Amino acid sequence: MKSLGYIGAFLGGAIAGCALGVLMAPEKGADTRVKITDAVEDFLKKHNIRLSRKEVGDLVDDIQDVAEE
């Protein structure tokens, strides 16, 4: 169970770091959100994690909200 916590923390940090990097790029917000969503979907596919497109979008929105704070 402890290793699941480490994996969750790693995934959260990796996704947040990726999102922050992309959010700092000088592009339109809509283009940035599409890029983040695509990057998250690629990451999830690579690690065989299944989420719907809506769940990924919600995750991206949550990351964006945290990044703005």
N, C-alpha and C positions, 0 to 999 in steps of 0.2 A: 504494500500500500504506500509505503514511503517513496518508492520509485515513481509511482503515479503522480505524486505531488511534484517531484523534480521534473518529470516530463511535462506536466501542466505548466509549471513555472517557465520552463524553457520555451515551450510553444507560445505562451503568452508574451514573453519577452521578445522572441523572434518576430512575432506578428506585429507587436507594438513598435519595435525598432524599424521594421520594414515600412510600416505605415507612416511613421514620423519622417523617415527619409524621403518617401514619396510626397508627403504633404508639404515638405519644405521646398519642393521643386516649383519653379515658376510656371505653372500651367493652370488652366481653368479647373475649377473645383469638380465639375462633372467628369472631365478627362482623368483627373487624379483619382476620383472614386472608382472609375472603371478599371484603372490600372491596379489599384489596391485590391479590388474584388478579384481580378484575374490572377494577381500574385497569390492571394490567399487560396483561391481554388487550385492553382498549380501546386502549392505547398501541401494542401490537403490530399490531393491525388497522389502526390509523391509518397506521402506517409500513410496512405490508405485509410484516411479519415473521411467519413461520409457525412456531409451536411448538405441541405438543400441550398439553392441559389439565394432564397430569401434569408435563410439562417446566416449565410456568408455575408449578405448585404447588411444584415443587422449587426453582425460582428464588426464589419468595417465601420458602420455608423458609430458603434460604441467606442471603437478605437479612436475615431476622429473626435468624438466628444471629449475623451480623456486627453487627447493631444492638445486641444484648444484651451484646457484649463491651466 
